[in-house]
């Protein structure tokens, strides 16, 4: 009996429902009546008395249009709430409107407080750039002409444009339709690698996260670098060099590598009294580094004189001339090796020897200057100092005494 009663009631329920459909078309426009695309349109209505409110949403199309079908189902006819709430959200800017479904026009226009912001992105020569641009919480990409447009609410807006390795940030206040220009300083630097003799060398050049291989002409090229300051790191044959450039002053950059050792020449040894000797040498870099000033990291001499030996740093006395005083005591000979190291780590050395003669304990006249014994560098001529005078006096005295003895 109970089952029969339930079945009978189910047969009667559909007849108690009153159902109707309505259609709502919404067009979203800005303050000047232009369609707003990709606005989110929300429609809220009462499905029926039991289930309460229901919200459906849709994005507006290129014409700013969004269309909805509203279905109302009510158990007791006449109790249908025909109020529909329409809400529009674009970015963080919204608009709200309430209507009665049986009174609405075929198309409802909802105006939002938005204005057109046009952004043009170019380089310093006004060439368009394909940049990623954001305005507020809206993001777009510049077209082939460098143009991108946004609908933004009034008030303060921050424009951020990204291109290659650069970013431009610009703050503006929107009071209506406006246009803004974003300009990037863009350069196409060319880097040439050369050794210290001016010959091109192959290698690699790094600029930020980019790397390019220098060809047989030593050339490496980069495109669309946002400057003007650029720091290049170049490597070739185990050598590394860093160069900073202001690209606004020129985009052709030359990076030199110091690949050759310093040159050592004109070594002179002088006796200084009865204890010390002085070693002098010309030491200079070759090629473009040949100024002799500031490129050498270390110049020193190792020596052996009798029972004494040691190492002395050679200091610059004048341009390219380095010297050191050695504690040789009363020794009559000196063997030495002069070393020179440049800032790139290139080394050179020249070995030699000299005969040291003391005229008297108070004399500071030089002794005999020795030649070059090393295989590096050109052999040096023997230069005679005060000992030559001593030898001449001795020979003259010998001849005089011989003549006097013969006369006797």
C-alpha positions in Angstrom: 0.0 0.0 0.0 2.9 2.4 0.9 4.7 1.6 -2.4 1.5 2.4 -4.3 1.1 5.8 -2.6 4.7 6.8 -3.3 4.3 5.8 -7.0 1.1 7.8 -7.2 2.8 10.9 -5.8 5.7 10.7 -8.2 3.2 10.7 -11.1 1.7 13.9 -9.8 5.0 15.8 -9.1 6.0 16.7 -12.7 2.6 18.2 -13.2 3.3 20.6 -10.3 6.5 22.0 -11.9 6.5 25.2 -13.9 9.5 25.5 -16.2 10.6 28.3 -18.5 13.8 29.4 -20.3 15.0 32.9 -20.8 17.9 34.3 -22.8 20.2 37.1 -21.7 22.8 38.7 -24.0 25.4 41.0 -22.4 27.8 43.3 -24.2 30.7 44.7 -22.2 32.1 48.1 -23.3 34.6 50.6 -22.0 34.0 54.2 -21.1 33.9 55.2 -24.8 31.6 52.3 -25.9 34.4 50.1 -27.3 33.9 46.3 -26.9 35.9 44.7 -24.1 37.1 41.2 -25.0 37.9 38.5 -22.4 35.9 40.1 -19.7 34.4 37.6 -17.4 30.6 37.9 -17.2 28.8 36.3 -14.3 25.0 35.8 -14.3 23.3 34.8 -11.0 19.7 33.8 -10.8 17.4 31.6 -8.7 17.1 28.1 -10.1 14.1 27.3 -7.8 12.9 28.0 -4.3 14.5 24.9 -2.9 17.9 24.9 -4.6 18.4 28.7 -4.3 20.8 30.8 -6.4 22.9 29.6 -9.3 25.8 31.4 -11.0 27.0 30.8 -14.6 29.9 32.6 -16.3 31.4 33.2 -19.7 34.2 35.2 -21.4 33.1 38.0 -23.7 34.1 37.6 -27.3 35.8 40.1 -29.7 32.6 42.1 -29.8 32.3 42.1 -26.0 29.4 39.7 -26.2 28.4 36.9 -23.8 25.1 35.0 -24.1 23.3 33.0 -21.5 20.3 30.6 -21.3 18.5 30.9 -17.9 16.3 28.0 -16.9 13.9 28.4 -14.1 12.1 25.5 -12.5 9.7 26.1 -9.6 7.4 23.6 -7.8 4.6 26.1 -7.2 3.9 28.3 -10.2 3.8 32.0 -9.5 6.7 31.8 -6.9 9.4 32.2 -9.5 12.0 34.9 -8.6 12.8 36.5 -11.9 15.6 38.7 -10.7 18.9 38.2 -12.5 22.2 39.8 -11.3 24.9 40.4 -13.9 28.4 41.1 -12.8 31.4 41.9 -15.1 35.1 41.5 -14.1 38.0 42.6 -16.2 41.3 42.3 -14.5 40.7 43.7 -11.1 38.1 46.2 -12.3 34.4 45.2 -12.1 30.9 46.4 -12.9 27.5 45.1 -11.5 23.9 45.4 -12.7 20.6 43.8 -11.7 17.7 43.3 -14.1 14.3 41.5 -14.2 14.4 38.7 -16.8 10.9 39.5 -18.1 11.7 43.1 -18.6 15.2 43.0 -20.0 16.0 44.1 -23.6 17.5 41.6 -26.1 21.0 42.9 -25.4 22.2 44.4 -22.2 25.2 46.8 -22.4 27.3 47.1 -19.3 29.8 49.8 -19.2 33.1 49.4 -17.3 35.4 52.1 -16.2 38.3 51.3 -18.5 40.5 53.3 -20.8 42.7 52.4 -23.8 46.4 52.4 -23.1 48.6 52.0 -26.2 52.3 51.1 -25.7 54.9 51.2 -28.5 58.2 49.5 -28.0 61.3 50.4 -30.1 65.0 50.6 -30.0 67.0 53.9 -29.9 66.7 54.1 -33.7 62.9 53.8 -33.5 62.9 50.3 -35.0 60.0 48.2 -33.5 60.8 45.4 -31.0 58.8 42.2 -30.3 58.6 42.8 -26.6 56.6 41.2 -23.8 54.6 44.0 -22.1 52.5 44.1 -19.0 50.3 46.9 -17.7 49.0 46.4 -14.2 47.9 42.7 -14.2 47.4 42.6 -18.0 50.0 41.1 -20.2 50.5 41.2 -24.0 53.1 41.0 -26.8 54.0 43.8 -29.1 53.3 43.1 -32.8 55.6 43.5 -35.8 55.1 47.3 -35.4 56.1 47.2 -31.8 52.5 48.0 -30.7 50.4 46.5 -27.9 47.2 47.9 -26.4 45.5 47.4 -23.0 42.2 48.4 -21.4 43.1 49.7 -17.9 41.2 51.3 -15.1 41.9 55.0 -14.1 44.7 55.6 -11.6 48.3 54.6 -11.3 49.5 51.9 -13.6 53.0 50.3 -14.0 54.2 49.3 -17.4 56.9 46.7 -17.6 58.5 45.8 -20.9 60.9 42.9 -21.4 63.2 42.5 -24.4 66.3 40.3 -24.7 68.4 40.8 -21.6 66.8 44.2 -20.7 63.7 45.4 -18.8 62.1 48.8 -18.8 59.7 49.9 -16.0 57.5 53.0 -16.4 54.9 54.3 -14.0 52.0 56.4 -15.3 48.7 57.8 -14.1 45.7 57.0 -16.3 43.0 59.6 -16.6 41.7 58.6 -20.1 43.0 57.1 -23.3 46.8 57.5 -23.4 49.9 56.3 -25.4 53.3 55.6 -24.0 56.7 54.9 -25.7 59.2 52.4 -24.3 62.7 52.7 -25.8 65.5 50.1 -25.3 69.1 50.8 -26.1 69.8 47.8 -28.4 73.2 47.0 -29.9 74.8 44.3 -32.1 78.4 44.2 -30.8 81.2 42.5 -32.7 84.2 41.3 -30.7 87.6 40.6 -32.3 90.2 38.5 -30.5 93.9 39.2 -31.1 97.2 38.3 -29.5 99.8 40.9 -28.4 101.4 41.0 -31.8 98.1 42.0 -33.5 97.4 38.5 -35.0 93.7 37.2 -34.9 93.2 34.2 -32.7 90.3 31.8 -32.4 88.4 31.4 -29.1 85.1 31.9 -27.3 83.4 35.1 -26.1 80.8 35.2 -23.4 78.3 38.0 -22.9 75.9 37.3 -20.0 74.4 33.9 -20.7 75.4 34.0 -24.4 78.5 32.5 -25.9 79.8 32.7 -29.5 82.9 31.1 -31.1 85.3 33.4 -32.7 86.2 32.4 -36.3 89.5 32.2 -38.0 89.5 36.0 -38.2 89.0 36.2 -34.5 85.4 37.6 -34.9 82.5 36.8 -32.5 79.1 38.5 -33.0 76.1 39.2 -30.8 72.6 40.5 -31.6 70.0 42.4 -29.8 72.0 43.1 -26.6 70.4 45.7 -24.4 73.2 48.0 -23.2 74.9 50.3 -23.2 77.3 48.7 -20.7 78.6 45.3 -21.7 81.2 42.9 -20.0 82.8 40.4 -22.4 84.8 37.4 -21.2 87.1 35.9 -23.8 89.1 32.7 -23.8 91.8 31.5 -26.2 94.6 28.9 -26.0 94.2 28.7 -22.2 94.3 32.5 -21.7 91.3 34.4 -20.3 90.6 38.1 -20.7 87.7 40.3 -19.5 86.8 43.6 -21.1 84.1 46.2 -20.2 82.7 48.3 -23.0 80.3 51.2 -23.4 78.5 50.3 -26.6 77.1 53.8 -27.0 80.7 54.8 -28.0 81.1 51.9 -30.5 80.1 48.3 -31.1 83.5 47.1 -32.5 85.4 45.7 -29.6 89.0 44.4 -29.7 90.2 42.1 -26.9 94.0 41.4 -26.8 95.6 38.4 -25.2 99.1 38.7 -23.7 100.5 35.4 -25.2 104.2 36.2 -25.4 106.7 36.4 -22.5 108.5 39.6 -21.6 111.8 40.4 -23.3 115.0 40.6 -21.2 118.0 42.3 -22.7 121.0 44.6 -21.9 122.1 42.9 -18.7 124.9 44.8 -16.9 126.7 43.7 -13.8 128.7 46.3 -11.7 130.8 45.8 -8.6 129.8 48.2 -5.8 132.7 48.4 -3.4 134.0 45.3 -1.6 130.7 43.6 -0.8 127.9 44.4 -3.3 127.3 44.1 -7.0 124.4 45.6 -9.0 122.6 43.8 -11.8 120.7 45.9 -14.3 118.5 44.7 -17.1 116.0 46.0 -19.6 112.7 44.1 -19.2 109.7 44.9 -21.3 106.6 43.3 -22.7 106.4 42.7 -26.5 103.8 43.8 -29.0 101.0 46.1 -27.8 102.1 45.5 -24.2 105.5 46.8 -24.9 105.3 50.0 -22.9 107.2 48.4 -20.1 105.0 50.0 -17.5 102.6 48.1 -15.3 102.3 44.8 -17.2 105.0 42.9 -15.3 104.0 41.1 -12.1 107.5 40.0 -11.0 111.1 40.5 -12.0 113.9 38.9 -9.9 117.4 37.5 -10.1 118.8 34.3 -8.7 122.6 34.4 -8.2 125.6 32.4 -7.0 128.8 34.3 -6.0 131.5 32.2 -4.3 129.9 30.7 -1.2 127.0 33.1 -1.3 123.7 32.6 -3.2 120.2 34.0 -3.0 117.3 35.7 -4.8 116.6 39.4 -5.0 113.7 41.3 -6.4 114.6 43.7 -9.2 112.8 47.0 -9.0 112.2 49.5 -11.8 114.8 52.2 -11.8 113.5 53.9 -15.0 111.3 53.0 -17.9 111.9 49.3 -18.6 115.2 49.3 -16.6 115.1 47.0 -13.5 118.0 46.6 -11.0 118.9 44.7 -7.8 121.9 44.9 -5.5 123.4 41.5 -4.6 125.5 40.6 -1.5 128.5 38.9 -3.2 131.2 39.7 -0.5 134.7 39.4 -1.8 134.0 36.9 -4.5 135.6 37.5 -7.9 132.8 36.0 -10.0 129.0 35.9 -10.3 126.5 33.6 -12.0 123.0 34.8 -12.3 119.6 34.1 -13.9 117.2 37.0 -14.5 113.5 36.1 -14.5 110.5 38.1 -15.7 106.8 37.2 -15.3 104.0 39.2 -16.8 100.4 39.6 -15.6 99.2 36.9 -17.9 101.6 34.4 -16.4 104.1 34.3 -19.3 107.7 33.7 -18.1 111.1 34.4 -19.5 114.6 34.0 -18.1 118.2 34.8 -19.2 121.3 33.4 -17.5 124.8 34.9 -17.5 128.0 35.3 -15.5 130.4 38.1 -14.8 134.0 38.5 -13.4 134.2 40.8 -10.4 137.4 42.6 -9.7 138.1 45.0 -6.8 140.4 47.9 -7.5 140.7 48.8 -3.9 138.6 48.7 -0.8 137.3 52.3 -1.3 136.6 52.0 -5.1 133.2 51.8 -6.6 134.5 51.3 -10.1 132.8 48.4 -11.9 134.4 45.1 -12.6 134.3 43.2 -15.8 130.8 42.7 -17.2 130.0 39.2 -18.2 128.2 37.9 -21.3 124.9 36.0 -21.6 125.1 32.2 -20.8 121.4 31.5 -21.3 119.7 30.2 -24.4 116.8 32.7 -24.1 117.5 36.2 -25.5 120.4 37.5 -27.6 124.0 37.1 -26.5 125.4 40.2 -24.9 128.8 41.7 -25.7 131.5 41.9 -23.0 131.8 45.4 -21.7 135.0 46.4 -19.9 135.0 48.7 -17.0 137.8 50.0 -14.7 139.7 46.7 -14.9 140.6 47.7 -18.5 142.4 50.7 -17.1 144.1 48.5 -14.5 145.3 46.1 -17.2 146.7 49.0 -19.3 148.6 50.4 -16.4 150.0 47.0 -15.6 151.2 46.4 -19.2 152.8 49.9 -19.4 154.6 49.3 -16.1 155.9 45.9 -17.3 157.3 47.4 -20.5 158.9 50.3 -18.7 160.7 48.0 -16.2 161.8 45.8 -19.1 163.3 48.7 -20.9 165.1 50.0 -17.8 166.6 46.6 -17.1 167.9 46.3 -20.7 169.6 49.7 -20.4 171.4 48.6 -17.3 
